[in-house]
Amino acid sequence: MRNVRIAFYALFVCLFVTNTQALGQYTEQYRTYQDSSIYLQFPLLSPTKFVVNGQYKNIGFMGRKIKDYLQVSPYAAVEFKQYRTKRIASSALTVVSIGLYFLAFDLENDRLNPNLLGISAIGITTAGFLRIASFNDLNHAIAIYNQDLLR
């Protein structure tokens, strides 16, 4: 009976030492994740700032400043490239649609061209959906980057 008790205590000590080492590795990995992960300030609206290492930073024009962080992960870089492509397309479509809107009004003859007005409305709506899709791509790229920190 005494040998069983000694074996049980030895097993308990081995498990305790192993678990504390694993716990130490876990807390170090968690601390690294907390320090290096990226969070958007307003993820649903137009995100203009992100938080990394507890500091607020500006995303920059078309995401130029956040690009340096996301280039570390290859999958996040692909998603970020999709974000930039959709963002450029939505900006160009917005400019063209606004131009068509102003061309729809013929000031010399006091007429309104309903075809151009409809095309500009469709363009503005499509640009809005593209903008939302681009923000989803940015959120997905940041989620992939944060997930790669845990590996």
Residue, then its C-alpha position, 0 to 999 in steps of 0.5 A: m500500500r505504501n508503494v502505491r501511495i509513493a507511485f501516486y505522489a510521483l505521478f502527481v508531481c510529474l503531471f504537475v511539472t508537465n502542466t506548469q511547463a505547458l502553462g508557461q508556454y501557453t501564457e507566453q504564446y498568449r502574450t505574444y498573440q495579445d501584443s502582435s494581433i491587429y484589431l480594427q477600430f470600427p470594423l463594420l463602418s469605414p475602418t480608418k484606424f487599427v490597434v496593434n501593441g495597444q497603440y492606435k494607428n492610421i490605416g493609411f490611404m488604401g491600406r498602405k500602413i497596415k500592408d506592412y503587417l499583413q505581408v507577413s502572412p501569405y494568405a492575409a496578403v492575398e486577401f489584402k490584395q483583393y481588398r485593395t482591388k475592390r476598394i479601387a474599383s468602388s472608388a472609380l465607380t463612384v467617381v464615374s457615377i457622380g460624373l454621369y449624375f451631373l451629365a444627366f442634367d442638361l442645363e441648356n435645354d432644361r431637360l433631364n436624361p433619365n437613362l443617365l440618371g438610372i445608370s448613375a444610381i445603379g453605379i452608386t449602389t454597386a459601388g456601395f456594395l463593392r465598398i462593403a465587400s472590400f471591408n469584409d476582405l480587410n476583416h478577413a485578412i486581419a483574421i487570417y493574420n491573427q490566426d497565423l500568430l498562433r501557429 
